[in-house]
Amino acid sequence: MASPRGIIGHSHTDSAGWKDQPAYCAMMGSPNQAELDASFPESIERLVTNFHILDLPNMEAVRSRVDKYVTEPKTAERLKPWYPFWCKGPTFSDIRATGAR
């Protein structure tokens, strides 16, 4: 399972975190991911489904980190991202969550 990057004191930089995101790597055409054929319209739904499957373990880890750092359950639920990791401009830092305590 991929783990979120940017933990205070962690040696990785923001840019290094991207290589640990399987769905993003597959979407960008990384040689580390199986090749997905987008040449036919009927395969687009399959491609997006595969990206979501690759992304699920990482996003579950991100959401669980919010629970770890934000003690108020209602606030924690509002801070959890329910979109794919590769959909927004994600960060690899716990600062946002720790500021919401």
Secondary structure, DSSP 4 states (H G I P E B T S, - for coil): -------TT-S--HHHHHTT-HHHHHHHT-TTS-----SSTTHHHHHHHHHHHHHHHHHHHHHHHHHHH--SHHHHHHHS--S-GGGS-----SHHHHHT-
